[in-house]
Each structure stands twice: as C-alpha cells, then as structure tokens.
Amino acid sequence: MTASIEAQTGRLFLLLVLFLLSPEGGVSLELLPSLSEVQLISNSNFTVVCSGWSQVSWRLPSDSPLDGVVVDDQGSSSILQLYDATWRNSGKFVCEELSSKQTREINIFIPGLGADEWFVPVGPGVVMKEGEEGTIPCMVSDPHLNVTLYERPSRMPVTTVTFDPGHGFTGHLNDTSYVCLATRGVEERESQVYYVFSIVVPKVMEVEMTASARVLRQGEALTPKVMEVEMTASARVLRQGEALTVNCTVKDTEMVYFSWRFPRRQEIEPLTDFLSNRIRSFVNISMATLADSGVYVCAVQDTVQQQTVEKNITVTVLERGYVRLRPSSETNVSSVLHQTVELRLEVDAHPSPTVLWSKDNQTVAMETASVTTRQLMDSRYMSILTLVRVQVQQTGSYTATVSNSDEVREVAFKLEVKGQPHRPAKWSTE
C-alpha cells in the first residue's frame, strides 16, 4: 500500500515538472538579463540573451540594418549585442519564438546629446493600416521626453492613441499626415512627417498575370512597365499673393510613395488624392510669396516594382507684374501696292495682357485688316496685325499698345506703301 502511494506521488511530481517546463504550461522564453527596459549611455556596449524551447529570433526596431547591432542566432537561443551604441540604436527589441507564438520585449534607450537626436530615424514615413488602428513609429531615444501626436494639416492633437517611447503612437488613425512633437522644458522638436494609408483587403482576391513578352531570346529581360508621372503647375509665373498649385500625378498604379523638395518644404505639407485610376500628390499655396520661387521636385517611388521616377518644374513668384515686347521683324516695313503685310509682335507678360493696335493714333480700320493674339505658352504671346491688299493711303505709323494691371508698353512700326512703277506705252512704227 505504501509503495503504491509513493509510486503515484512520483508520477504526479513528474507530470507537474513536465507541465511547468513545457511551452504549453507557461512562458518558455527567457531574457538574460531579465529586463523590460534599459537606459544606456552613448558609446557603451550591451548584451542580452534570449532562450526558448525551439528556434528564436530577434525583431529589430527598424527593417533596415542598424550599425552597431549584431544578432547571433544559435537555434533555441539568440544573442543581441550592441557595440558603441548611439541614440540611433534606441527602440523596442522583440525576441519571438514562432512555434509557441511567444514574445519577450526589451526597450533600449540611449538618450541623444541634443534635440536633433530625440527622434530615432525609421526611414520613409509611410504607415499602412488594414483596419481603423495603426502605429505612428515616432520612437524617441529618451523615454522621459513629453511627446504629443498632431494631425499635420489641422495641427490638432490626437487623443485616441497611446504612446510607447520605444514604439510610437498606436490607436485610431485617419488617412492623413501626422507629426510628433517632443518637448523638454522650453525646448521642442518635431519628428518627420508620417503619411497614413488604409489598405482595403478584398474577401476574394482577383489576380491578373501579365508579361512583357511570352517568348524571349537569350539575354533579353522582362522589363517592368515604367510609371507614367505627370507634373503640372497652375502657373509657372505668378505674382505674390496669388494662389499656386503644383500637381504630381501617377496613373494606373495601386500604391506609390511621394517625396517632395521645394522652397518652404518645412512649412508646407503636400496632400494626396486617391482617384479612380490615378494618385495625385499636390502642393497647395493659397497666397504665394517671393520665397516660393524655385524648383519643385516630385519623386514617385513604386514600392512593389522598386521604381523611382523624378519630375521637376520651375516656378517664379514676382513682386509685381511685367510686360516685355519684341518685334518679330523690322519695325520699318516697305511694301508694294496690293500686297498683304503682317506686323508681328512677341509678348512676354504677366498677368495676361491686352493688345491694341492703332494707326496714327486712330483705331485700325478692320475692313481691310485683322488682329490675332494667341498664347504660345505660359506668359508668352504672339500678336499679329494683318493688312490685306494694302493701299497707298495705309502708309503710316502703326502702334501696338500692350498692357496689364501692372505695366503698359508700346512698339511702333512704320509702313510705307509704294505704288506700282509706271511702264511707258509701246508705240507701233507701222
């Protein structure tokens, strides 16, 4: 009887030990040192070992390789080492064991030396979300900073999110742009701008497969379709106080990333429209200033095919409008009777000009004349006065007066009409 009880007790103890040691019975992952957060000084070293029952690996704060961070995977254990750590190495490091779906996290912070080293760089600020929630990854190097999330266009603080210094803000996000603001006392610094996009996942995915060619010769390559990017501006030349819109549009693509370079980029945030068969990013300035003059560069990156197309356009903002004139031919014109004469004038003006033609300070009679003024491009125009079958009495001074709200200029043409030369009559001697 005693032996039976002892045997049953031994079996229960063995089952209890196996239950405690098995992955299903509790947390199998261990970190050594067992810390959830550590703060280091700059240029120091740090090592943490993650151990489990099966294959384990580390997930780093950034998808890009980090200088000074080395991971040594050894099957059921993995060693994370930081050498000469800087503020750029700050963030949340996660050890995971896929077989048990368990994770252990450690937040490592290396405070920067100044405000420029508060926000840890994370690459392009594009955030994709499938539902209502997402994460703005504005990680900081110092967990004691006060950090607030703002919607970029309205500058309204976002209150429906929670902040993790090693991960960023997580919560309900709209499809717009965001920026984080960190403060310490009177000192403050903004993060990069983050653009949030929702991804619509269909219940049934329609897949279309195409090829640039079904049959290739040896040495030929499959060439991806080049993105069609168009860049336009509401005006290339404008006066200060006028509105300016610069558009960058890509057609027939699902998802691209836009990056801009232009004057006052730090003050003005581009917006994005998702239309039926194209995506448009645009810069909208309601009242342009002289500081908005310069080159506007739009780079479009296709994240699927890894293509980048860059376009640019030059914009000039004027303090006031102007008129410049250049005759296309000599201003002293001579013609014989009954010929057709054209007086041509090239005009460069902003705002758009009005052109009036006169003869000897009188309006040109339209019975035998016509005036056409057309826009060549942007601020360039051509004005033509056509005189049909000129008469001697049309000799005189023709003046083109070009004006807009800021300036008036004139150019005079002198026309001389000569009669047909008199031919003496031939007398017969018969």
C-alpha positions in Angstrom: 0.0 0.0 0.0 2.8 2.4 0.9 4.7 1.6 -2.3 1.6 2.2 -4.4 1.1 5.7 -2.9 4.8 6.5 -3.3 4.6 5.4 -7.0 1.5 7.6 -7.6 3.1 10.5 -5.9 6.2 10.2 -8.0 4.2 10.1 -11.2 2.3 13.3 -10.1 5.5 15.0 -9.4 7.0 14.1 -12.7 3.8 15.3 -14.6 4.0 18.6 -12.6 7.6 19.1 -13.6 6.9 18.4 -17.2 3.9 20.7 -17.1 6.0 23.6 -15.7 8.8 23.1 -18.2 6.7 22.6 -21.3 6.0 25.6 -23.6 2.2 25.0 -23.2 2.5 25.2 -19.5 3.9 28.7 -19.2 6.3 31.2 -20.7 9.2 29.4 -22.4 11.1 32.5 -23.4 13.7 34.0 -21.1 15.8 37.1 -21.4 19.1 37.4 -19.6 19.4 40.0 -18.1 15.6 39.8 -17.4 14.8 43.5 -18.0 11.9 45.1 -19.9 13.7 48.5 -20.2 17.3 49.6 -20.0 18.9 53.1 -20.4 22.5 53.2 -21.7 25.0 56.0 -22.1 26.3 56.8 -25.5 29.0 54.6 -27.0 28.5 51.9 -24.4 28.1 48.1 -25.1 25.2 45.9 -24.1 24.3 42.2 -24.5 21.0 40.3 -23.9 20.4 36.6 -24.5 17.0 35.2 -25.5 16.4 31.5 -24.8 13.4 29.3 -25.6 12.4 25.7 -26.4 12.7 26.0 -30.2 14.0 28.4 -32.8 14.0 32.0 -31.6 14.9 35.2 -33.3 15.1 39.0 -32.7 12.8 41.6 -34.4 14.6 45.0 -34.5 13.0 48.4 -34.3 13.9 49.1 -37.9 13.7 47.0 -41.0 16.9 48.4 -42.2 20.3 47.2 -40.9 21.4 49.1 -37.8 25.1 50.0 -37.3 26.4 48.7 -34.0 23.7 46.0 -33.7 24.7 42.3 -34.1 22.4 39.3 -33.8 23.9 35.8 -33.3 21.1 33.2 -33.8 22.0 29.8 -32.2 18.8 27.8 -32.6 16.9 27.9 -29.4 18.9 30.9 -28.2 19.8 34.2 -29.8 22.3 36.8 -28.6 21.6 40.5 -29.2 24.7 42.7 -28.9 25.0 46.5 -29.1 28.5 47.9 -29.7 29.3 51.6 -29.3 25.6 52.2 -29.1 24.3 55.6 -30.1 20.9 57.3 -30.0 20.1 55.8 -33.4 20.0 52.3 -31.8 17.2 53.2 -29.4 13.9 51.3 -29.7 11.9 48.2 -28.9 13.7 44.9 -29.5 11.4 41.8 -29.6 12.5 38.2 -29.2 10.0 35.7 -30.6 9.5 32.0 -30.7 7.2 31.1 -33.6 6.4 27.6 -32.5 4.9 28.8 -29.2 3.8 32.2 -30.5 5.5 33.8 -27.5 7.5 37.1 -27.4 9.6 38.9 -24.9 10.4 42.6 -25.3 13.1 44.9 -24.1 13.2 48.7 -24.6 16.7 50.1 -25.0 17.2 53.8 -24.8 20.4 55.8 -25.5 19.5 59.5 -24.9 20.8 61.8 -27.6 23.1 64.8 -26.8 20.6 67.4 -28.2 17.1 67.9 -29.6 18.2 66.8 -33.0 18.9 63.4 -31.6 15.5 62.9 -29.9 13.6 61.1 -32.6 15.1 57.9 -33.9 15.1 57.7 -37.7 12.9 55.0 -39.2 13.1 55.6 -43.0 10.2 56.7 -45.2 7.3 57.9 -43.2 4.6 55.7 -44.8 2.2 53.9 -42.4 -0.1 51.2 -43.9 -3.2 50.0 -41.9 -5.8 47.4 -42.7 -8.3 48.5 -40.1 -9.1 51.6 -38.0 -5.9 51.3 -35.9 -2.3 51.8 -36.8 1.0 52.9 -35.4 2.9 56.1 -35.9 6.5 54.9 -35.3 8.0 58.1 -33.8 10.3 56.4 -31.4 12.5 58.5 -29.1 15.9 58.0 -27.7 14.9 59.3 -24.2 11.8 57.8 -22.5 11.5 60.9 -20.3 10.5 63.3 -23.1 7.0 64.6 -23.4 5.7 63.6 -26.8 2.4 64.6 -28.5 0.9 63.4 -31.8 -0.7 66.0 -34.1 -2.6 65.8 -37.4 -0.4 67.7 -39.7 -2.9 69.7 -41.8 -5.0 71.0 -38.9 -2.4 70.9 -36.1 -5.0 69.3 -33.8 -3.6 67.0 -31.1 -4.7 63.3 -31.3 -6.2 61.9 -28.1 -7.3 58.5 -29.3 -3.8 56.9 -29.2 -1.4 55.5 -26.6 2.3 56.2 -26.6 5.2 53.8 -26.1 8.6 55.6 -26.2 10.2 52.6 -27.9 7.5 52.0 -30.5 5.4 55.2 -31.1 1.7 56.1 -31.0 -0.9 53.3 -31.5 -4.6 53.8 -31.9 -7.3 55.1 -34.3 -5.7 56.9 -37.2 -7.3 58.7 -40.2 -5.9 58.6 -43.7 -3.9 61.8 -43.5 -0.5 63.1 -42.4 0.8 63.2 -38.8 3.8 64.7 -37.0 5.1 64.1 -33.4 6.2 66.9 -31.2 8.7 66.2 -28.3 9.3 68.8 -25.6 11.6 69.1 -22.6 11.1 72.4 -20.7 11.1 75.2 -23.2 12.9 73.1 -25.9 10.9 71.3 -28.5 11.5 69.4 -31.7 9.2 67.9 -34.5 9.6 64.5 -36.0 9.5 63.7 -39.7 6.0 63.7 -41.3 4.1 60.3 -41.4 1.6 59.5 -44.1 -1.2 57.1 -43.2 -2.9 55.0 -45.9 -5.7 52.4 -45.5 -5.3 49.1 -47.4 -8.6 47.5 -48.5 -8.3 43.8 -48.4 -10.9 42.1 -50.6 -12.6 38.8 -49.5 -11.7 37.3 -52.8 -8.5 38.5 -54.4 -8.5 38.9 -58.2 -5.1 38.1 -59.6 -4.0 39.2 -63.1 -0.8 38.0 -64.5 0.9 39.7 -67.5 4.3 39.5 -69.2 6.2 42.0 -71.3 6.7 39.0 -73.7 5.7 35.4 -73.7 8.8 34.4 -75.7 12.2 35.9 -75.1 15.5 35.5 -76.9 18.5 34.5 -74.7 19.9 37.6 -73.0 16.6 39.5 -73.1 14.9 40.6 -69.8 11.4 41.0 -68.5 11.0 44.8 -68.4 8.6 46.3 -65.8 6.2 48.9 -67.0 7.6 52.4 -66.5 5.4 54.6 -64.3 3.6 57.5 -66.1 4.2 60.5 -64.0 2.9 64.0 -64.9 3.8 67.2 -63.2 1.9 70.4 -63.8 1.5 73.8 -62.1 -1.4 76.2 -62.1 1.1 78.9 -63.2 4.8 78.9 -63.8 4.9 82.6 -63.3 2.7 84.4 -60.8 2.5 87.5 -58.6 2.9 87.4 -54.8 -0.5 86.9 -53.2 -1.8 84.7 -56.0 -2.7 81.1 -55.5 -0.3 78.3 -56.6 -1.0 74.6 -57.0 1.7 72.2 -58.2 0.5 68.7 -59.1 2.3 65.4 -59.3 0.1 62.6 -60.8 0.8 58.9 -61.4 -1.5 56.7 -63.4 -2.6 53.1 -63.2 -0.8 52.1 -60.0 -2.1 50.8 -56.7 0.4 52.3 -54.2 3.3 54.7 -54.5 5.2 56.9 -52.2 5.7 60.6 -53.0 8.6 62.7 -51.7 8.9 66.4 -52.4 11.7 69.0 -52.5 10.7 72.7 -52.9 11.1 76.1 -51.2 9.5 76.3 -47.8 9.2 72.5 -47.6 9.4 72.6 -43.9 6.4 74.9 -43.6 4.1 73.4 -46.3 2.8 69.9 -46.3 1.8 68.2 -49.7 -1.6 66.5 -49.8 -2.6 63.3 -51.6 -5.8 62.4 -53.5 -6.7 58.8 -54.4 -8.7 58.9 -57.6 -10.3 56.2 -59.8 -7.3 55.4 -61.9 -4.6 57.7 -60.6 -3.0 59.0 -57.4 -2.3 62.7 -57.2 0.1 64.4 -54.7 0.0 68.2 -54.8 1.3 71.3 -53.1 -1.3 74.0 -52.5 -0.3 77.5 -51.6 -3.2 79.9 -51.2 -1.1 83.1 -51.2 2.3 82.7 -52.8 5.3 84.8 -51.6 8.6 85.6 -53.1 10.1 82.8 -51.0 8.1 80.3 -53.0 10.1 80.9 -56.2 12.3 78.0 -57.2 12.4 74.4 -58.4 9.6 72.0 -57.3 10.8 68.4 -57.4 8.5 65.4 -57.1 9.9 61.8 -56.7 7.5 58.9 -57.1 8.5 55.5 -55.8 6.7 52.3 -56.7 7.2 50.1 -53.6 6.2 47.0 -55.5 8.5 47.2 -58.6 11.1 49.3 -56.8 10.9 52.0 -59.5 11.5 55.7 -58.9 10.6 58.5 -61.3 11.5 62.1 -60.6 10.0 65.2 -62.2 10.6 68.9 -61.6 9.1 72.3 -62.6 10.3 75.8 -62.0 8.0 78.5 -60.5 8.7 82.2 -60.4 6.9 84.5 -58.0 7.0 88.2 -58.9 6.7 91.2 -56.7 4.6 92.8 -59.4 3.5 92.1 -63.0 5.5 92.9 -66.1 5.3 93.4 -69.9 8.2 92.8 -72.3 7.9 93.3 -76.1 10.0 92.1 -79.0 9.1 92.7 -82.6 9.5 89.5 -84.8 10.7 91.6 -87.8 12.0 95.0 -88.7 9.9 97.9 -87.4 10.5 99.8 -90.7 8.4 98.0 -93.3 8.2 98.7 -97.1 5.6 97.1 -99.4 4.3 97.5 -102.9 0.6 98.2 -103.6 -1.9 95.3 -103.1 0.4 93.1 -101.2 -0.5 91.5 -97.8 1.6 92.8 -94.9 1.9 91.2 -91.5 3.3 93.1 -88.4 4.3 90.6 -85.7 5.0 91.2 -82.1 6.2 88.7 -79.4 4.9 89.5 -75.9 6.1 88.2 -72.6 3.7 89.4 -69.9 2.1 88.5 -66.5 -0.7 88.8 -65.8 -2.2 88.2 -69.2 -2.1 91.3 -71.4 -4.4 93.2 -73.6 -3.1 94.2 -77.0 -4.5 97.1 -79.0 -3.3 98.2 -82.5 -3.7 101.7 -83.8 -2.6 103.8 -86.9 -1.5 107.4 -86.4 -3.3 107.4 -83.0 -6.5 106.1 -84.6 -8.1 102.7 -84.3 -7.1 100.5 -87.2 -10.0 100.0 -89.7 -11.0 96.4 -89.7 -12.4 96.4 -93.2 -9.0 95.7 -94.7 -7.2 94.5 -91.6 -7.4 91.8 -88.9 -5.7 91.3 -85.5 -5.0 87.9 -83.9 -3.4 87.5 -80.5 -2.7 83.9 -79.2 -0.9 82.4 -76.2 2.1 80.4 -77.1 2.9 79.0 -73.6 2.6 80.3 -70.0 3.4 84.0 -70.2 4.4 84.1 -73.9 2.0 85.5 -76.6 2.1 86.4 -80.3 0.1 89.3 -81.7 -0.2 89.8 -85.5 -1.7 92.7 -87.4 -2.6 91.6 -91.0 -3.2 94.2 -93.7 -4.8 92.7 -96.8 -4.0 94.2 -100.3 -2.5 97.4 -98.9 -3.3 100.8 -100.4 -1.0 103.8 -100.6 -3.2 105.6 -98.0 -2.3 102.9 -95.5 1.2 104.2 -95.3 1.8 105.5 -91.7 2.8 104.6 -88.1 1.2 101.5 -86.5 1.5 101.2 -82.8 0.9 98.1 -80.6 -0.1 99.0 -77.0 0.3 96.1 -74.6 -1.0 96.5 -71.0 -1.9 94.6 -67.9 -2.8 95.7 -64.4 0.9 96.5 -63.6 2.5 97.9 -66.7 1.9 99.4 -70.2 4.4 99.3 -73.1 4.3 100.3 -76.8 6.1 99.4 -80.0 5.7 101.4 -83.2 6.0 100.0 -86.8 6.4 102.4 -89.8 4.9 101.2 -93.0 5.5 102.7 -96.5 3.3 101.5 -99.3 4.7 102.2 -102.8 2.6 102.3 -106.0 3.3 100.1 -109.0 6.1 101.6 -111.2 4.7 103.3 -114.4 5.5 101.4 -117.6 5.7 103.6 -120.8 3.3 102.7 -123.6 4.8 101.0 -126.7 4.1 102.9 -129.9 3.8 101.0 -133.2 6.0 102.2 -136.1 3.9 100.7 -138.8 
